[in-house]
């Protein structure tokens, strides 16, 4: 489990502690729960803070970003105190913008424009990012600021080059064009592992060692470009020999290999924006290559996961300790609702009326609540996120048992909605 964050009486962050110690402090009445996610307690007495150095580490990703806090102790060395996988909603943002664009275009075509045309608001400031990309940067920035208030962070380490676009497009580049080193080739392999799901493209096995394989063999005129590379286990690679993927009976491999480098481009577009936001706080910040991250993780024998990659970023990631059975926090960005005042039908005409109020009986959509259901199919205690609220007092909760409807009197607020959903990563 992750360590528990501790705050002093004046909300000064102290060194995170083990869950067992936090339970003891709560049981003895020396502390109170300050926040459920991430779980934080606040002491009822003042202490003299003497924290150890804590490093904040980030492994940016297109869909999921890994976050980790690593403490540096004199006796134990570097130990992972807290880890999380932050799941972005970039594709959801893009889909909503596309839906809005189509709606407005339809209204213009039907002469049902709802606002005056504007043509002089097209300028973009320096460093502009598309909303789907900016949401990734803002998610990381939000959690960095939250962790600054929870832990005594003294330094930051950011992975900036996970996919080397130059190497992906031309792996043979060398010499003056590209300074080679011991990390050469890691970026291309990492991209192929992500692209092909870490499985053999032919048999689908992920237990056997995978090799980088040419879809069209070099002997048949194939190149080293990433669009001609895939992953194959040794038996499949030897059995394929000098055949093309189509001749080998897998024509779909070529079409999948030609898909655009969208995820790699998203990471490259946001990596320095994330670094700039973190660096603006004023803490010592260093930037590292993704090849080094993978080398550190493999040399220590850790499994592939985003938060583990974050812990292995940089020079300080060469030797880190992850306690056995450590389960990281899974954070999913859900947004804070919609700004659309009135919903429309498929033709773009309004249906229904605008919502009268945001909260009902002190609750609103996205709140973390506890439901005490007295009777019926779902009798018992359920904890989850409010999926919807109604003016008549009937709420829907999204819990492990499914979607449950109940009267508002049976709900108890645990934590206000903050635009994120929480869970624990798999063991």
C-alpha positions as CSV (number, residue, x, y, z in Angstrom):
1,X,0.0,0.0,0.0
2,X,1.0,3.6,-0.4
3,X,2.3,5.6,2.6
4,X,-0.1,7.9,4.4
5,X,0.4,11.6,4.1
6,X,0.6,13.5,7.5
7,X,0.0,17.2,8.1
8,X,1.0,19.2,11.1
9,X,-1.6,21.2,13.0
10,X,-0.7,24.2,10.8
11,X,-1.0,22.0,7.7
12,X,2.7,21.8,7.1
13,X,3.5,18.5,5.3
14,X,5.5,16.0,7.3
15,X,7.2,12.8,6.2
16,X,4.6,10.2,5.0
17,X,4.2,7.2,7.4
18,X,3.1,3.6,7.2
19,X,-0.6,2.8,7.2
20,X,-0.2,0.9,10.5
21,X,1.2,4.0,12.2
22,X,-1.6,6.2,10.8
23,X,-4.2,3.7,12.1
24,X,-2.6,3.9,15.6
25,X,-2.6,7.7,15.6
26,X,-6.3,7.7,14.6
27,X,-7.2,5.0,17.1
28,X,-5.5,6.9,20.0
29,X,-7.2,10.2,19.0
30,X,-3.9,11.9,18.2
31,X,-4.9,12.6,14.6
32,X,-8.0,13.1,12.4
33,X,-8.8,12.2,8.8
34,X,-8.0,15.3,6.6
35,X,-8.8,13.8,3.2
36,X,-9.8,10.4,1.9
37,X,-8.0,10.5,-1.5
38,X,-5.1,10.6,-1.4
39,X,-5.5,9.5,2.2
40,X,-4.2,12.2,4.5
41,X,-4.3,12.7,8.3
42,X,-3.7,15.8,10.3
43,X,-2.1,15.7,13.8
44,X,-3.8,17.3,16.8
45,X,-0.5,18.2,18.4
46,X,2.5,20.1,17.1
47,X,5.8,18.3,16.2
48,X,9.2,19.4,15.2
49,X,9.5,18.5,11.5
50,X,12.7,16.9,10.3
51,X,11.8,15.3,6.9
52,X,14.1,13.3,4.7
53,X,14.5,14.4,1.0
54,X,11.6,13.3,-1.1
55,X,11.8,13.3,-4.9
56,X,8.7,13.8,-7.2
57,X,9.0,11.7,-10.4
58,X,6.9,11.7,-13.5
59,X,6.7,9.3,-16.5
60,X,4.5,11.2,-19.0
61,X,2.2,9.1,-21.2
62,X,-0.4,9.6,-23.9
63,X,-3.2,7.8,-22.0
64,X,-1.7,7.2,-18.6
65,X,1.0,9.1,-16.7
66,X,3.0,7.5,-13.9
67,X,3.6,9.5,-10.7
68,X,5.9,8.5,-7.8
69,X,7.3,9.9,-4.6
70,X,10.7,8.5,-3.6
71,X,12.2,9.1,-0.2
72,X,16.0,9.0,0.4
73,X,16.8,7.5,3.8
74,X,20.3,7.2,5.3
75,X,19.9,3.5,6.2
76,X,17.4,2.1,3.6
77,X,18.4,4.2,0.6
78,X,15.8,5.3,-1.9
79,X,12.3,3.8,-1.2
80,X,9.1,4.4,-3.1
81,X,6.7,6.1,-0.6
82,X,3.7,6.7,-3.0
83,X,2.8,5.8,-6.5
84,X,-0.1,6.5,-8.8
85,X,-1.3,5.9,-12.4
86,X,-3.0,9.1,-13.7
87,X,-5.4,8.2,-16.5
88,X,-6.0,11.1,-18.9
89,X,-9.2,12.0,-20.7
90,X,-7.6,13.5,-23.8
91,X,-9.7,11.5,-26.3
92,X,-12.9,12.3,-24.4
93,X,-12.0,16.0,-24.7
94,X,-11.4,15.7,-28.4
95,X,-14.7,13.8,-28.9
96,X,-16.7,16.4,-27.1
97,X,-15.1,19.2,-29.1
98,X,-15.9,17.4,-32.3
99,X,-19.5,16.9,-31.2
100,X,-19.7,20.6,-30.4
101,X,-18.2,21.5,-33.8
102,X,-20.7,19.4,-35.7
103,X,-23.6,20.9,-33.6
104,X,-22.6,24.4,-34.4
105,X,-22.0,23.7,-38.1
106,X,-25.5,22.2,-38.3
107,X,-27.1,25.2,-36.7
108,X,-25.3,27.5,-39.1
109,X,-26.5,25.5,-42.0
110,X,-30.1,25.7,-40.8
111,X,-29.8,29.4,-40.2
112,X,-30.4,28.8,-36.5
113,X,-27.3,30.5,-35.3
114,X,-27.3,31.3,-31.6
115,X,-24.5,33.8,-31.4
116,X,-23.0,36.4,-33.7
117,X,-20.2,35.3,-36.0
118,X,-16.7,36.0,-34.7
119,X,-13.6,36.1,-36.9
120,X,-11.0,38.1,-34.9
121,X,-10.5,35.6,-32.0
122,X,-8.3,33.2,-33.9
123,X,-4.9,34.2,-32.5
124,X,-3.1,31.6,-30.5
125,X,-0.6,32.5,-27.7
126,X,2.9,31.3,-27.7
127,X,3.1,27.7,-26.4
128,X,-0.5,27.0,-27.3
129,X,-1.6,23.4,-27.0
130,X,-4.8,21.7,-28.3
131,X,-7.4,21.2,-25.5
132,X,-6.9,17.5,-25.5
133,X,-3.2,17.9,-25.0
134,X,-3.6,20.8,-22.5
135,X,-5.8,18.6,-20.3
136,X,-2.9,16.2,-19.9
137,X,-0.6,19.0,-18.8
138,X,-3.2,20.4,-16.4
139,X,-3.8,16.9,-14.8
140,X,-0.1,16.5,-14.0
141,X,0.1,20.1,-12.8
142,X,-2.9,19.6,-10.5
143,X,-1.5,16.5,-8.9
144,X,1.9,18.0,-8.5
145,X,0.5,21.0,-6.6
146,X,-1.6,18.6,-4.4
147,X,1.4,16.5,-3.5
148,X,3.4,19.6,-2.7
149,X,0.8,20.3,0.0
150,X,1.0,16.7,1.3
151,X,4.7,15.8,1.3
152,X,8.0,17.6,1.8
153,X,9.1,17.4,-1.9
154,X,12.7,18.7,-2.4
155,X,13.4,17.8,-6.1
156,X,11.7,16.7,-9.3
157,X,12.7,14.3,-12.0
158,X,10.9,14.1,-15.3
159,X,11.1,11.8,-18.2
160,X,11.1,13.9,-21.4
161,X,12.0,11.5,-24.3
162,X,10.2,8.2,-24.2
163,X,9.7,8.0,-28.0
164,X,12.6,9.4,-30.0
165,X,10.8,10.4,-33.2
166,X,14.2,10.7,-35.1
167,X,15.1,7.2,-34.2
168,X,11.6,5.9,-34.9
169,X,11.6,7.4,-38.4
170,X,15.2,6.4,-39.1
171,X,16.8,3.9,-36.7
172,X,20.1,3.9,-38.7
173,X,20.8,7.6,-38.1
174,X,24.3,8.0,-36.5
175,X,27.4,10.0,-36.3
176,X,27.1,13.8,-36.4
177,X,23.4,13.5,-37.0
178,X,22.8,11.7,-33.8
179,X,25.1,11.1,-30.9
180,X,24.9,7.4,-30.1
181,X,25.4,5.9,-26.6
182,X,24.6,2.9,-24.4
183,X,20.9,3.9,-24.5
184,X,20.7,3.7,-28.3
185,X,17.7,1.7,-29.5
186,X,15.7,1.7,-26.3
187,X,13.2,4.3,-27.6
188,X,12.3,2.3,-30.7
189,X,11.9,-0.9,-28.7
190,X,9.8,0.8,-26.1
191,X,7.5,2.3,-28.8
192,X,7.1,-1.2,-30.5
193,X,6.2,-2.7,-27.1
194,X,3.5,-0.2,-26.6
195,X,2.2,-0.3,-30.1
196,X,1.9,-4.1,-30.3
197,X,0.7,-4.7,-26.7
198,X,3.9,-6.4,-25.6
199,X,2.8,-9.5,-27.4
200,X,4.1,-11.5,-30.4
201,X,2.2,-10.1,-33.4
202,X,1.8,-13.5,-34.9
203,X,0.9,-16.0,-32.1
204,X,-0.1,-13.5,-29.4
205,X,2.1,-14.9,-26.7
206,X,3.7,-12.5,-24.2
207,X,5.5,-15.0,-22.0
208,X,8.4,-15.8,-24.5
209,X,11.1,-13.2,-25.2
210,X,10.1,-10.9,-28.1
211,X,12.4,-9.8,-30.9
212,X,12.2,-6.8,-33.2
213,X,11.2,-8.3,-36.6
214,X,10.8,-6.9,-40.1
215,X,7.4,-7.3,-41.7
216,X,8.9,-7.2,-45.1
217,X,12.4,-8.8,-44.7
218,X,15.5,-7.0,-45.5
219,X,16.3,-9.6,-48.1
220,X,13.1,-8.6,-49.9
221,X,13.8,-4.9,-49.9
222,X,12.3,-4.0,-46.5
223,X,13.7,-1.1,-44.5
224,X,14.4,-0.3,-40.9
225,X,11.6,2.2,-40.6
226,X,9.2,1.7,-37.7
227,X,6.3,1.1,-40.1
228,X,8.1,-2.1,-41.2
229,X,8.9,-3.3,-37.7
230,X,6.9,-5.5,-35.3
231,X,7.5,-7.9,-32.4
232,X,7.8,-11.7,-32.8
233,X,8.8,-14.5,-30.5
234,X,11.8,-16.5,-31.6
235,X,9.8,-19.6,-33.0
236,X,7.5,-17.3,-35.1
237,X,10.5,-15.3,-36.3
238,X,12.3,-18.4,-37.4
239,X,9.2,-19.9,-39.0
240,X,8.5,-16.8,-40.9
241,X,12.0,-16.7,-42.3
242,X,12.2,-14.6,-45.5
243,X,8.4,-14.4,-46.0
244,X,6.4,-11.2,-45.8
245,X,3.7,-10.9,-43.2
246,X,1.1,-11.3,-45.9
247,X,2.7,-14.5,-47.3
248,X,3.0,-15.8,-43.7
249,X,-0.8,-15.5,-43.4
250,X,-1.1,-12.3,-41.4
251,X,-2.1,-9.5,-43.9
252,X,-3.6,-7.4,-41.1
253,X,-0.1,-6.9,-39.6
254,X,0.9,-4.4,-42.3
255,X,-2.2,-2.3,-41.9
256,X,-1.7,-2.1,-38.2
257,X,1.9,-1.2,-38.6
258,X,1.0,1.8,-40.8
259,X,-1.2,3.5,-38.2
260,X,-0.1,7.0,-37.3
261,X,2.2,7.8,-34.5
262,X,-0.5,9.6,-32.6
263,X,0.5,8.5,-29.1
264,X,4.1,9.2,-29.6
265,X,3.3,12.7,-31.0
266,X,1.0,13.4,-28.0
267,X,3.8,12.5,-25.5
268,X,6.4,14.6,-27.4
269,X,4.0,17.6,-27.6
270,X,3.4,17.7,-23.9
271,X,6.6,16.5,-22.3
272,X,8.3,19.9,-22.1
273,X,5.1,21.7,-21.2
274,X,4.7,19.4,-18.2
275,X,8.4,20.0,-17.3
276,X,7.9,23.8,-17.6
277,X,4.9,23.8,-15.3
278,X,6.8,21.8,-12.6
279,X,10.0,23.8,-13.1
280,X,8.1,27.1,-12.6
281,X,7.6,26.1,-8.9
282,X,11.3,26.7,-8.2
283,X,12.4,23.3,-7.0
284,X,15.5,21.6,-8.5
285,X,14.3,19.9,-11.6
286,X,16.1,17.4,-13.9
287,X,15.1,15.9,-17.2
288,X,15.9,12.4,-18.3
289,X,15.6,10.1,-21.3
290,X,13.1,7.3,-21.5
291,X,15.8,4.8,-22.5
292,X,17.4,5.2,-19.1
293,X,14.1,4.6,-17.3
294,X,13.6,1.3,-19.0
295,X,17.2,0.3,-18.5
296,X,16.9,1.0,-14.7
297,X,13.6,-0.9,-14.4
298,X,14.9,-4.0,-16.3
299,X,18.2,-4.1,-14.4
300,X,16.2,-4.2,-11.1
301,X,13.7,-6.8,-12.3
302,X,10.6,-4.7,-11.8
303,X,7.4,-5.4,-13.8
304,X,6.2,-2.9,-16.4
305,X,3.8,-0.3,-14.9
306,X,3.6,3.5,-15.3
307,X,4.2,4.3,-11.7
308,X,7.1,1.9,-11.5
309,X,8.6,3.6,-14.6
310,X,8.2,6.9,-12.8
311,X,10.1,5.6,-9.8
312,X,13.0,4.5,-12.1
313,X,13.4,7.8,-13.9
314,X,16.9,9.3,-14.0
315,X,20.1,8.6,-12.2
316,X,18.4,8.3,-8.8
317,X,16.2,5.5,-10.3
318,X,19.1,3.1,-10.7
319,X,18.5,1.7,-7.2
320,X,15.1,2.1,-5.7
321,X,13.2,-0.2,-3.3
322,X,9.6,-1.1,-3.9
323,X,8.0,-3.0,-1.0
324,X,6.5,-6.3,-1.9
325,X,2.8,-6.1,-2.6
326,X,2.8,-2.3,-3.0
327,X,-0.4,-1.2,-4.7
328,X,-0.5,2.2,-6.3
329,X,-3.4,4.5,-6.5
330,X,-5.3,4.6,-9.8
331,X,-6.6,8.1,-10.6
332,X,-8.9,8.6,-13.5
333,X,-9.7,12.1,-14.8
334,X,-13.4,12.5,-15.2
335,X,-13.9,16.2,-15.6
336,X,-16.3,18.4,-13.8
337,X,-19.5,18.0,-15.8
338,X,-20.5,19.9,-18.9
339,X,-21.0,23.6,-19.7
340,X,-23.8,22.8,-22.2
341,X,-26.8,24.5,-20.7
342,X,-29.5,22.6,-22.6
343,X,-29.2,19.2,-24.3
344,X,-30.2,18.8,-27.9
345,X,-31.7,16.0,-29.9
346,X,-30.0,14.4,-32.9
347,X,-31.1,17.2,-35.1
348,X,-29.6,19.9,-32.9
349,X,-32.8,21.3,-31.5
350,X,-33.1,21.8,-27.7
351,X,-34.9,19.2,-25.6
352,X,-35.8,19.7,-22.0
353,X,-34.9,22.7,-19.8
354,X,-31.7,23.9,-18.3
355,X,-30.9,22.6,-14.9
356,X,-32.1,24.8,-12.1
357,X,-29.4,24.2,-9.6
358,X,-26.0,22.4,-9.3
359,X,-26.6,20.8,-5.9
360,X,-29.6,19.0,-4.5
361,X,-29.8,18.5,-0.7
362,X,-26.1,19.4,-0.4
363,X,-25.0,16.8,-2.9
364,X,-23.8,17.1,-6.5
365,X,-22.6,14.8,-9.2
366,X,-19.1,13.4,-8.7
367,X,-19.2,13.5,-4.9
368,X,-17.7,10.5,-3.0
369,X,-20.5,9.2,-0.8
370,X,-21.4,6.3,1.5
371,X,-24.9,4.7,1.0
372,X,-26.5,2.9,3.8
373,X,-29.3,0.9,2.1
374,X,-31.7,-0.4,4.7
375,X,-33.5,-3.0,2.6
376,X,-34.0,-4.5,-0.9
377,X,-31.6,-6.1,-3.4
378,X,-28.7,-3.9,-2.5
379,X,-29.1,-3.9,1.3
380,X,-25.9,-2.9,3.1
381,X,-23.2,-0.3,2.9
382,X,-21.9,0.9,-0.4
383,X,-19.2,3.5,-1.2
384,X,-18.9,5.2,-4.6
385,X,-19.3,8.2,-6.8
386,X,-22.6,10.0,-7.3
387,X,-23.5,9.3,-10.9
388,X,-26.6,11.5,-11.1
389,X,-28.9,13.6,-8.8
390,X,-32.5,14.5,-9.2
391,X,-34.6,17.4,-7.8
392,X,-37.0,14.9,-6.1
393,X,-34.2,13.6,-3.9
394,X,-33.4,10.3,-5.7
395,X,-29.7,9.8,-6.4
396,X,-27.8,7.2,-8.3
397,X,-24.4,5.9,-7.0
398,X,-21.8,4.1,-9.0
399,X,-20.5,1.4,-6.6
400,X,-18.9,-2.1,-6.9
401,X,-22.3,-3.7,-6.9
402,X,-23.4,-1.6,-9.9
403,X,-25.6,1.4,-10.3
404,X,-27.9,1.9,-7.3
405,X,-30.7,4.3,-6.8
406,X,-31.7,5.5,-3.3
407,X,-33.2,8.4,-1.4
408,X,-30.9,11.2,-0.5
409,X,-31.5,10.6,3.3
410,X,-29.5,7.3,3.1
411,X,-26.3,9.0,1.7
412,X,-23.4,10.5,3.7
413,X,-20.9,12.8,2.1
414,X,-17.3,11.6,2.3
415,X,-15.5,13.9,0.0
416,X,-16.5,16.6,-2.5
417,X,-16.0,15.7,-6.2
418,X,-12.7,17.0,-7.6
419,X,-12.9,15.8,-11.2
420,X,-11.2,12.5,-10.5
421,X,-12.2,8.9,-9.8
422,X,-10.1,6.7,-7.6
423,X,-9.2,3.0,-7.2
424,X,-6.3,0.7,-6.4
425,X,-4.1,-0.8,-9.2
426,X,-4.0,-4.5,-9.6
427,X,-1.5,-6.5,-7.6
